Amino acid sequence: MKDERLTITQLRDKRDKGDKLTMLTAYDYPVARIVDAAGVDMILVGDSLGMVVLGYDSTLPVTVDDMIHHGRAVVRGSQRAMVVIDMPFMSYRITVADTVRNAGRVIQATGAQAVKLEGGRDIVGEVQALVRAGIPVMGHVGLMPQSVNQQGGFKVQGKDENAARELIE
């Protein structure tokens, strides 16, 4: 019998009780099975697969189809963990409609439970539209590899107090 996946509500309850939440990255079926069996709460299918699995110099060449391919394998390999799939470069931030369409396609094609977007205040409109469409969203701030060209390389953000405050906002 298949175990039930953790839900957003269960993760929120766990967090509210002060329990730690765990998340690891997987890009394929066998690693997803191992991570899930270890009891991890969430599995991220990161666009980092571009560099780790596909041999690119950055995450920028990764496509929605790449994320769907690897996301399907991770969903098949896991039973309990919530699966979160990165939205790759140029799959959002174009228009809100494109963002919802691309994220909806990822969720429908993979069976994942949420998507992850890089950014902060600049993507609030996209996040709100996704939530209205019934798609849970995880945010990602700090090291943002999709902004590698804007930032002049892979640069850790929030290193001083003002920059850290900016990230929190």
C-alpha positions as CSV (number, residue, x, y, z in Angstrom):
1,M,0.0,0.0,0.0
2,K,1.3,3.4,-1.0
3,D,2.0,5.9,1.9
4,E,0.3,9.3,1.6
5,R,2.4,12.3,0.7
6,L,3.0,15.0,3.1
7,T,0.7,18.0,2.5
8,I,1.3,21.7,2.9
9,T,-1.0,21.6,6.0
10,Q,1.1,18.8,7.6
11,L,4.3,20.7,6.8
12,R,2.9,23.9,8.2
13,D,1.8,22.1,11.4
14,K,5.2,20.5,11.8
15,R,6.9,23.9,11.4
16,D,4.4,25.5,13.9
17,K,5.3,22.9,16.5
18,G,8.9,23.8,16.1
19,D,9.9,20.6,14.3
20,K,12.6,20.9,11.7
21,L,11.6,20.4,8.1
22,T,14.0,18.5,5.8
23,M,14.5,18.8,2.1
24,L,17.0,17.2,-0.2
25,T,17.5,17.4,-3.9
26,A,17.0,14.5,-6.3
27,Y,17.1,14.3,-10.1
28,D,16.1,10.7,-10.8
29,Y,14.1,7.7,-9.6
30,P,16.8,5.8,-7.6
31,V,17.9,8.8,-5.6
32,A,14.3,9.8,-5.0
33,R,13.6,6.3,-3.6
34,I,16.6,6.6,-1.2
35,V,15.8,10.1,-0.1
36,D,12.1,9.2,0.4
37,A,12.9,6.1,2.4
38,A,15.1,8.1,4.7
39,G,12.0,10.1,5.7
40,V,12.8,13.5,4.2
41,D,9.8,15.8,4.2
42,M,10.4,17.4,0.8
43,I,12.3,16.5,-2.3
44,L,13.4,19.3,-4.6
45,V,13.9,18.7,-8.3
46,G,16.3,21.6,-8.8
47,D,17.2,23.3,-12.1
48,S,20.7,22.7,-10.8
49,L,20.3,19.4,-12.7
50,G,21.6,21.5,-15.6
51,M,25.0,21.6,-14.0
52,V,24.9,18.4,-12.0
53,V,23.4,16.0,-14.5
54,L,23.3,17.6,-17.9
55,G,26.8,19.2,-17.9
56,Y,25.9,22.8,-18.5
57,D,27.9,25.7,-17.1
58,S,24.9,27.2,-15.5
59,T,21.2,26.5,-14.9
60,L,20.1,28.8,-17.7
61,P,19.8,26.2,-20.6
62,V,17.4,24.0,-18.5
63,T,13.9,23.9,-20.0
64,V,10.5,23.1,-18.8
65,D,10.7,19.8,-20.6
66,D,13.9,18.9,-18.8
67,M,12.2,19.7,-15.4
68,I,9.2,17.6,-16.4
69,H,11.4,14.6,-17.5
70,H,13.3,14.6,-14.2
71,G,10.3,15.5,-12.1
72,R,8.3,12.6,-13.4
73,A,11.1,10.2,-12.3
74,V,11.4,11.7,-8.9
75,V,7.6,11.6,-8.3
76,R,7.6,7.9,-9.4
77,G,10.5,7.2,-7.0
78,S,8.9,8.7,-4.0
79,Q,5.8,8.0,-1.9
80,R,5.8,10.2,1.2
81,A,7.8,13.3,0.5
82,M,6.3,16.4,-1.0
83,V,7.9,16.9,-4.4
84,V,8.8,20.5,-5.4
85,I,10.0,21.3,-8.9
86,D,12.0,24.3,-9.9
87,M,10.6,26.5,-12.6
88,P,13.5,27.1,-14.9
89,F,14.8,30.3,-16.4
90,M,12.4,32.1,-18.7
91,S,9.5,29.8,-17.7
92,Y,8.2,32.7,-15.5
93,R,8.7,36.5,-15.2
94,I,7.6,36.9,-18.8
95,T,3.9,37.3,-18.2
96,V,1.7,36.1,-15.4
97,A,-0.3,34.0,-17.8
98,D,2.9,32.3,-19.1
99,T,3.9,31.6,-15.5
100,V,0.6,30.0,-14.6
101,R,0.6,28.0,-17.9
102,N,4.1,26.7,-17.4
103,A,3.7,25.9,-13.7
104,G,0.4,24.2,-14.4
105,R,2.0,22.1,-17.1
106,V,4.8,21.1,-14.7
107,I,2.3,20.1,-12.0
108,Q,0.0,18.2,-14.4
109,A,2.8,16.4,-16.2
110,T,4.8,15.3,-13.2
111,G,2.3,14.9,-10.3
112,A,4.5,17.1,-8.1
113,Q,2.9,19.0,-5.3
114,A,4.5,22.4,-5.7
115,V,6.8,24.6,-7.7
116,K,9.8,26.8,-6.7
117,L,10.5,30.2,-8.1
118,E,13.6,32.4,-7.6
119,G,13.0,35.9,-6.5
120,G,11.4,38.1,-3.9
121,R,9.2,41.2,-4.3
122,D,9.7,41.1,-8.0
123,I,7.7,37.9,-8.4
124,V,4.8,38.6,-6.0
125,G,2.3,38.9,-8.8
126,E,3.3,35.6,-10.3
127,V,3.2,33.9,-6.9
128,Q,-0.3,35.3,-6.1
129,A,-1.5,34.1,-9.5
130,L,-0.1,30.6,-9.0
131,V,-1.7,30.4,-5.5
132,R,-5.0,31.5,-6.9
133,A,-4.7,28.8,-9.6
134,G,-4.2,26.2,-6.8
135,I,-0.5,25.7,-7.3
136,P,1.6,25.8,-4.1
137,V,4.7,27.9,-4.4
138,M,8.1,27.8,-2.6
139,G,10.2,30.9,-2.7
140,H,14.0,30.9,-3.2
141,V,16.1,33.9,-2.2
142,G,19.9,34.2,-1.6
143,L,22.1,32.4,-4.1
144,M,20.0,32.8,-7.3
145,P,21.7,31.0,-10.2
146,Q,19.1,32.1,-12.7
147,S,20.4,35.7,-12.2
148,V,24.0,34.7,-12.8
149,N,24.4,37.0,-15.8
150,Q,22.8,40.0,-13.9
151,Q,24.9,39.4,-10.8
152,G,28.2,38.8,-12.7
153,G,28.5,35.2,-11.4
154,F,27.3,33.0,-8.6
155,K,27.2,35.4,-5.7
156,V,25.9,34.8,-2.3
157,Q,23.4,37.5,-1.3
158,G,22.6,39.1,2.1
159,K,26.2,39.2,3.3
160,D,25.8,42.4,5.2
161,E,23.0,43.6,7.5
162,N,21.3,45.9,4.9
163,A,21.4,43.2,2.2
164,A,20.1,40.6,4.6
165,R,17.1,42.9,5.5
166,E,16.4,43.3,1.8
167,L,16.3,39.5,1.4
168,I,13.9,39.2,4.3
169,E,11.6,41.8,2.9
